[in-house]
Amino acid sequence: MKRSEIVRLQERVGTLGDGFWGPMSIAACQQHLKNLMPSPHPFPVEGSPEFIDFFGPHGDKHYSPPRKKIILPFTIYYGDKPVKSLWAHEKCADSLLRVFQRLAEMYPDQASRKSAGILVYNGLYNPRLKRNSWNSWSMHAWMNAIDINAGRNGNKTAWPVNASMPIEVMECFAKEGWLSAGAFWGRDAMHFQATAPVS
Ligand SMILES: [Zn+2]
């Protein structure tokens, strides 16, 4: 993001708009998103005992989690391929549909969706380990995570200084309880997952 955009972001999350994204801005942004989340939170914390109770086993070569198809309110694109529906874990599919309905209201036409970067879809189900991890499964293996606009919001790209994911998109996810990696881990801003904040 440009400095002026970071100032606007800081003002939106209720902290001093000085253009410097430091610990106070990070904390304010996370609190801003947590304040939008439903209470009680609809999803368990990643890695908690409740997590497996709720979502069950991760997918692998022999097993796929129970899934549900949702029809999107607008068309997104996987490369050049139009995507009009998604399969997600049955425990968070309706929630993901509501995220997209919120996005459709926030960005009422394809031009505004394009400029927000939300037409670029980079995948949901992928039964794999986390990148740079030998023993920890990615949330994508449970079909409870989605990647959007990866080209500008990469795994090693710092958000918001170098990545572009708008706070408004993160708010649409937060209102359904989804975590935004950009806000909560400071990178990988393409990534959103249906789990509760750790605290
Ligand atoms: Zn991801």
Boltz pocket constraint, residues with backbone or C-beta under 6 A from the ligand:
constraints:
  - pocket:
      binder: B
      contacts: [[A, 140], [A, 145], [A, 146], [A, 147], [A, 190], [A, 191], [A, 192]]
      max_distance: 6.0
